[in-house]
Amino acid sequence: MFSIEVKLAVVAPHDPLASDGAPAESSGAILIVEDDPEVRELLDILLKGEGHHTTTAPDGVAALALLAQGMIRPDLLLADYNLPNGLTGLQLAGKLRESLHREVPVIILTGDISPETKRDIARQNCAQLNKPVKVKELTHAIQLLLPSPRAEPVRAAAVDVSGGSPTVFVVDDDPQICEAMRMVFEDNGQHVEVYPTAEAFLKAFRPGRRACILVDAYLPGMSGLELIKQLRDSGHTPPAIMITGSSDVQMVVQAMKAGAVDFIEKPIGRDDLIAAVEQALEHDRDATKVVARQEEAAGHIASLTPRQREIMEMVLAGHPSKNIAADLDISQRTVENHRAEIMRRTGVKSLPALARLAISARPADVPK
């Protein structure tokens, strides 16, 4: 799992000062759950060398036993995805959070980089690091995720909002995508700022400017969905667009209900990208146009028959056609015909677009 870089790093003395002479980030209590004894020991030595308080366990069962005995109360969980004895690292994360009644930060280590695994990890608001893990990546992720007494909530600053081009914030951990978007928007005459994580964006963000946020759904650390929710809850609501590489209808629903004004899929063309941002900024500037679009969406939904609306709601709730057919006692072919007619009447080309339309028409009634 680890390269020689780790073995060299773990024997280096820990410097209590950062390179600029500032105090190092505060330490935390980290629970390490890894079934490979050598890897577990390396992680333990490394993180202790960084000033953290560590506890180790070979599997999820042993970790939960330590928790039940009051032996640990971790600030962060670092767990391998594939663990023995019936609990994956992700399942352990859920049980740990349930026991502690709080959203403990979690880093999942895995050699499985399939889209399904990444999606499962992101949905539980856990960070993912792929094996072999680099020391720099691991320590940086821990630094971002550990609660810090110096962290401050996003707050307003004295910013001149009168004039000037809007700022486009791009929050994505893929540097190539960030650079491509920067070029697109700068060519369009807009100011662009890019950030690799939600935490980095929040640290730099100051409300007041006319702006739009493009945020990737699956980020290391805080997810794009959690970022949008945090901005909404703090009262700072620049229009946000969720970007993702998958057509996940449930993610669309969650993002729109959290406050996102749009949801776009990668890859996206230059003109479509600019149009999405300009539409988001227009919504933010002119509330009457927002109402007009809601009324237009409601009109499309009203054109559906009661049966079509029933099927649409089941589709947006994530039910496959064969299950819908069984529940409604109709054939799967009939369900597929209704779905096609729903798309035709509403004028949308994809299920994420249908979800956006349904939420715009009646956000309070959209399935969770």
N, C-alpha and C positions, 0 to 999 in steps of 0.2 A: 504493500500500500504506500509506504513512504519511501522517498528517495533519500540519497545521501545528504541532501540539503537539510532534512530534518535531524539526522543524527549529528550533524555538525552544530545545528542550532541549539539542540537541547543541552549541550555541554558548555555553551557560552554563558558567561556570567550575566545576570539580569541587571540592566541599567535602570535605576529608578527614575532617571530623567530622560525626557525625550531629546531628540537631536538638537532642538532649539533651546534646550535648557529648561523647558516647562515641565511640570510634574507629569509623570506617566498617568494614563487613564486609571480610574479606580478599579481595584480588583473585585472579583465576585466569586460566589460559590458555584462551582461547575460540577455537574454529575456526568461522568464519562461511562457510557455503557457500550462495551465492545467485547466480543467473544474471543478474539485473537489475543492471547496473553502478551505477546511482544508488542503489538500495536497499542494495546491498552496501556502498557508500561511507558511506551514512548510518549503517548499523549499526556499521561500523568506528569512525566518529567518536564515535558515542554511547557505545559500550562502552569505548573508550579514555578518554573523558572521565570514565567511572565508575571508572577506575583499573585496568581489566583489560588483559591482554596478548592482542592479537588477531592472528589470521592469517586471510586470506581466500582463497577459491577459487571459481571460477565454476561448478564442477560436481563430482560425486563422483569422477570419474576423476582430476581435478587434485588433489583433496584426498588421495586415496589415494597419489598419486605423491609428494606432500610427506611423507606419513607414511613411505613406503618409503625415502625419502632421509634420514630422520632429522631433517627440518626442523621437525617439530611433534610434540608430545606433549600433546594438549589435555586440560584438566580438564573441558571441556564442549563439546558440539557444538550449534551453532545452524544449522539447515538448512531450506531451503525443501523442501516435499514434492515438488513437480513440478520436477525438474531435467533438463537435457538430457543427451544422450550415454549413455543406457541405464541410469542408476542413479537411483532415487528417493531422497529424503532418508532414508526409512525403511530402504531397502536399504543405503545408505551407513552408517547407524548400526550395522547388524548387522556389516558388514565391519570398521568401525572398532573395535568392541568385540572382535571376534574377533582382530584384529591386536594389540591392546593387552592382551588377556587380562584385561580387567576391565570392569565395568559402568559405562562412561562415561555421565554424565548427558546426556540429549539433549532438546532442544526443537525440535519440528517446527512450522514456520510453514506454514499452509495456508488456502486459501479454500474448500476442499472440506469441508463440515461434515456429510457424509452419515454415517449410523450405521456403515456398513461401514468408512469411513476412520477414524473415531474408535476403533472396536473394534480395527482393525489397529495403530494407534498405541499404544493402551493395552496391548495384548497384548505388545508389545515393551518395555513399561515406559518409554515415552517421554512427555514432556509435550507438549501441543498448545496452540498459540496461534493463534487465527483472525485472518486478515487482514480489515480493516486493524488492525495491531498498535498498541496504545497503549504509550507509553514506560513508564508506571507498572507495567503488567502484565508487560512484558518484564523490567524490572529486578528486580521482585519475584520473578518465577519464577527468574531467574538466582541471586538471593541465596539462595533456598531450596535450589536444586539443587547449587550449588558446594560442594565439600568445605570445611569450616571447621575450623581447628585448635582452635577453641573448642568445637566440638560434642562433646557427651558422650553416651554410651550411656544408655538408660533404666536407672535403677537404683532400688532400693527406698529408701523414706524411712520415717521413723517416723510411721505413721499409725494412728489408733485405728480398729480394725475391729469393735469391739463395738457393735452396734446402729446405729440410724439407717437411713433409707431408702436403697436402692441408688442409685448414680449411673448414669444413662444417658448415654453419650458418643455424640454424633452427629457423624460425620466426612463431610461432603458439601460440595461447592463451590457448590451451588445454595442461595442464601440463603432462598428461599421454602420449600423443602423443610425446611431446618433450622428455620425459625421455626414451620412447621406441626407438626413433630415435637416441638419444645419445648413448644408449647401442649398437645399430646396428653398428654405424659408429666407435665407439671406439673399438669394437671388431674387426673391419676391419682395425684398425691401423691408423685412421684419428683423427685429432683434431676437437672437436665439441664445438660450442658455441650456446646456446639457448636463445631466447628472446620472451617475451609474446606479444609484440607489435612492429609495424614498427618504432614507435618513439623511443623506447628503443634501437632497433638495430641501427638506424641512429646515436644516441648519442654515441654509443660505436664503431661504424665501422670506421676503418682506411684502406684506399685502399693500395694496394701494395702486399699483400699476394696472393698466388695462392689459390683460394677459389671458393666455389659454394654455392648458397643461395637456400634453400628450404623455400618457403613462402606460408602460407595459404591464400587463395583468400579472405576469409571473416574474417577480423580482426577488433577488436574494434579500433575506431579512424581511422587512415590512413589505407586504404585497401591494400591488397597485390598488386593489380594492380597499385595503385598509388605509392607504394614503388618502383616497378620495373621501372616505368616511371621516378621517381625522380632520381634514380641511373643513368639511361640512359642519362637524360638531364644534369646531373652534370658531365658527361664524365667518370664515374666510372662504368664499365660494367662487373663485374664478372658474369659468367653464372648463370642464375636464373631459378629455376623450380617452377612452380605454383602448389600447391596441394589443392585439394578440395574434398568435400564429395558428389558432384553432377556432373552429366554428362551434363554440360551446354555448348552447342556448341558455343554460342555467347561469353561466358567467355573465352573459348579456343582461339577464334579468337582475342579477345581483348588482351589477355595475350601475345600471340605470336607476334602480331603487336607491342606491347609495348616493346618487347625485350626478353621475356622469351624464353629459348631454348627448354623447354619441359613443359608438363602439365600432371600431374598424379592424379589419383583418389584414395581416401581412400575407403576401406583399401587396402594397398599395401604390398606385401610379401617382406621379407628381401632381397632376391636375386634380385628382380626387383628394389627395392629401391637403392641398391648399384650400380646396372648396370646403372640406370638412372643418378646418380651422376657421375660415372666414364665416361659415355658417354659425359656428359656436360663438364667435365674437359678436356676430349680429344678434344672436339670441340674447346675449348678455347685455347688449346695448339697447335693444328695443323689445320691451316686454309684450307689446301688441303683436309682434310677429310670432312670438312664442305661442300666444293664445290662438293665433290664426292657424298655426301648424297643428296645435292640439285639436282644433275644430276639424281640420282637414283629416287628421288621423281618425277621429271619432266617426266621421262620415264614411270612411272606408270600412271601419268595423261594423257600422250600422247596415252596410250593404250585405252582410252575411246572414244566412238563415240561422235560426236557433240551433239546428244540428251542427252547422259549420262552426258557429261560435263555441259550442260545446267541445267539438273536436280540436279547435284551435287552442283552447285553454288546456286540454289534456296534452297536446303536443308541447306547448310551452312549459308544462310542468315536468317534461322529460319522459313521458310515456311513449314507448315504441308503438308502431301501428298495430302489431299483432295483439298487444295488450289492450289497446283502445277497442279493437274489434271485439275481443272477448268481453270487455266490460259493457259495451253497448249492444252486444248480441247482434252484430252485423259482420259481414265478411271483411277480410283485410283489403280486398280489392276496392270495396266501397269506401273504406277509410282513405285509401290512397287517392281515389277520385275526388273525395271531399277536400283533401289536402291540396291537390292541384287546383281545384276551383277557388279555394281560399287564397292561394298565391295569386291567381289571375285577378280576382275581384279587388284585392288590396293593392295590386301593382308592385309587389315586392319579389325579389329574386332569391332570397335565402331565408332560412329560419331566424338567424340573428336579426335580419331586417324586419321580419314579422314581429319579433319580440320588441324591437324599438318602437314599431308602430303601435302595438298594443299598449305599451307603457305610456306613450305619448297621449293615447286616447283616454285611458283611465288608469293611471298609475296605481291607485289604491287597490284595484281589484286584480292585479297581475299575480299569478301564482308565485309563491316564494320559492 
